[in-house]
Amino acid sequence: MTTALSPKEQSDPMTPASGHGRVVAPDTVRFERLLPGPIDRVWAYVTDGEMRGKWLASGAWDLRVGGRVELNFMHADLSPIKEPPPAGFEQMACGHAAVGEVLAIDPPRMVAITWEGGSNVTFELAERDDEVLLTVTHRKLATRAEMLNVSGGWHAHLGVLEDQAHGRTPRPFWSAWLALKGEYESRLP
């Protein structure tokens, strides 16, 4: 089930229908994806380290306010289609680890965590018949360059999640990220 877009949304290339993130505040970008349910399945893709490792980053999360969040990124392992990281990201060939904390949680509907660089990310889940609307909101992005990097990154990671959730072979991350980062160069103010 999808909702009709207003005329303004239809003319806006940043609407969820385009799959691209939307700038919702000067330092905030938001993404939406409609995924096959049930909600507990999508919640597991967000909060379970093994499931999350299939599309974003593995790692244990202590699911309570103040709990530790581990993110172990292995971009090359997100798809069976192998490719090297792009220029400037060679140091990520063997992975990248980050640590944060849980800021807020309401299982299975919402979890907010701190992110590298002082930003934070909120994952919200809402049932839509037999599907689940996943909304990812990344706040406190200090610069346009940071917004471009995370916008391309979230879009590419969410594409891998869509592939996983629908039982398709996941697309390779790096080439998707590079193409999307270029798209966001012209989309983001």
Backbone hydrogen bonds, N-H to C=O, Kabsch-Sander energy under -0.5 kcal/mol:
donor,donor_aa,acceptor,acceptor_aa,energy
10,Q,6,S,-2.6
11,S,7,P,-1.5
12,D,8,K,-0.7
12,D,9,E,-0.7
15,T,12,D,-1.5
18,S,15,T,-1.6
19,G,16,P,-1.6
20,H,15,T,-0.6
22,R,30,R,-2.7
24,V,22,R,-0.7
24,V,28,T,-1.6
25,A,28,T,-1.2
28,T,25,A,-2.0
29,V,138,H,-2.1
30,R,22,R,-2.5
31,F,136,V,-2.8
33,R,134,L,-2.3
35,L,33,R,-0.6
35,L,132,V,-3.0
37,G,130,D,-2.3
41,R,38,P,-0.8
42,V,38,P,-1.5
43,W,39,I,-2.8
44,A,40,D,-1.9
45,Y,41,R,-1.7
46,V,42,V,-1.3
47,T,43,W,-2.9
48,D,44,A,-2.1
49,G,47,T,-0.5
52,R,48,D,-3.4
53,G,49,G,-1.8
54,K,51,M,-1.3
55,W,52,R,-1.7
56,L,52,R,-3.3
58,S,72,N,-1.7
62,D,68,R,-2.8
63,L,61,W,-1.0
64,R,62,D,-2.6
66,G,102,V,-3.1
67,G,64,R,-3.1
69,V,100,G,-2.5
70,E,60,A,-1.9
71,L,98,A,-2.8
72,N,58,S,-2.9
73,F,71,L,-0.7
73,F,96,H,-3.2
77,D,74,M,-2.0
78,L,75,H,-1.4
82,K,80,P,-0.9
89,F,86,P,-2.3
92,M,89,F,-2.1
93,A,90,E,-2.0
95,G,92,M,-1.6
96,H,73,F,-1.9
98,A,71,L,-2.3
100,G,69,V,-2.8
102,V,67,G,-2.4
103,L,112,A,-3.3
104,A,112,A,-1.3
106,D,110,M,-3.2
109,R,106,D,-2.9
110,M,106,D,-1.3
111,V,123,F,-1.9
112,A,104,A,-2.7
113,I,121,V,-2.9
114,T,101,E,-2.2
115,W,119,S,-3.0
118,G,115,W,-1.1
119,S,116,E,-0.9
120,N,139,R,-1.7
121,V,113,I,-2.6
122,T,137,T,-2.5
123,F,111,V,-3.0
124,E,122,T,-0.5
124,E,135,T,-2.7
125,L,109,R,-2.9
126,A,133,L,-1.6
128,R,131,E,-3.2
131,E,128,R,-2.2
132,V,35,L,-3.0
133,L,126,A,-3.3
134,L,33,R,-3.3
134,L,132,V,-0.7
135,T,124,E,-2.9
135,T,133,L,-0.6
136,V,31,F,-2.5
136,V,134,L,-0.5
137,T,122,T,-2.5
137,T,135,T,-0.5
138,H,29,V,-2.9
138,H,136,V,-0.5
139,R,120,N,-2.9
139,R,137,T,-0.6
141,L,27,D,-2.3
142,A,140,K,-0.7
147,M,143,T,-2.0
148,L,144,R,-2.7
149,N,145,A,-2.4
150,V,146,E,-2.6
151,S,147,M,-2.3
152,G,148,L,-2.3
153,G,149,N,-2.2
154,W,150,V,-3.5
155,H,151,S,-2.3
156,A,152,G,-2.3
157,H,153,G,-3.0
158,L,154,W,-3.1
159,G,155,H,-1.6
160,V,156,A,-1.8
161,L,157,H,-2.3
162,E,158,L,-2.6
163,D,159,G,-2.2
164,Q,160,V,-2.7
165,A,161,L,-3.2
166,H,162,E,-1.8
167,G,164,Q,-1.4
168,R,163,D,-3.0
176,A,172,P,-0.9
177,W,173,F,-3.0
178,L,174,W,-2.6
179,A,175,S,-2.0
180,L,176,A,-2.7
181,K,177,W,-3.0
182,G,178,L,-1.7
183,E,179,A,-1.8
184,Y,180,L,-2.9
185,E,181,K,-1.4
186,S,182,G,-0.8
186,S,183,E,-0.8
187,R,183,E,-1.1
188,L,184,Y,-2.6
